[in-house]
Amino acid sequence: MSLQSLDRTQWSYAEALAHVQTVTVARRAVEAAKLPPKPVPEYQTWNTPQDPAIAWKAEGETELLVALRDGDLLAQGRYTEERTHGWGHGGNSTGFGLHSGYHTSIRPEQWREGKCSFGRLTARDWEFIDIRMPRFLVKAIWPDYVPEPVRSASCSDAKPYTTAYLQLMQEAIRRFGLTEHHQEKKEVLTDWFRSQWVEGDQVSSNLADSMGTLVRLPSAQRGGARRVPTPDPLQSG
């Protein structure tokens, strides 16, 4: 992939969240359809059953925030430390104003410190608005969900579809012996991907970093510890 062909489209936080939630709901719906039907209770309650999509969307939002807090997904926003009025004044207002006209990078520790609401990342002493992130990175972690087609008997010998990048990731899994119990360091994988060539172009640093993330288990992204969303300090106390 050449620099000229790199997708530089920026998504707003709302656009990225909508994509992640759509992918999560589609994936969960297919999984739910494969489960055996639940037995009908002997006594029906008056409570209306909750739409499962609500919980699935919340799961998608959590996945997006965990990726931002762990540094797997990069984002930028307009920063300020200026308060124009008191905390919480004016309904949903956070009290901050005079945000920069330029976008700067948001560090993972800032995602852990602040609280994200209505597309704003707000902490006690600062705030980011107009948050944006690269579309290709969001889609690298959450590809468009396409359900596996049902194969007919006549298509049983058809060759499965793949791409050069998927083949390169499979090659890395074999080369480094990746398993559920053995996870190579992301830096080692990223350096290897960066040294590879696909269709005459050397793999870019951004794409190598993304593939280095995708071939590892999510639970291995932070030293082997299973990901648990970090509590928001603004919600405690």
Secondary structure, DSSP 8 states (H G I E B T S, - for coil): --TTTS---EEEHHHHHHHHHHHHHHHHHHHHHHS------SS--SS----HHHHHHHHHHHHHHHHHHHTSS--EEEEE--BSS-TT-STT--SB----SSEEE--HHHHHHSEEETTEEE-SS-EEEEEEEEHHHHHHHS----------GGGTT------HHHHHHHHHHHHTT--SS----HHHHHHHHHT-EETTEE--HHHHHHHHHHTS-GGGTBTTB-------TTT--
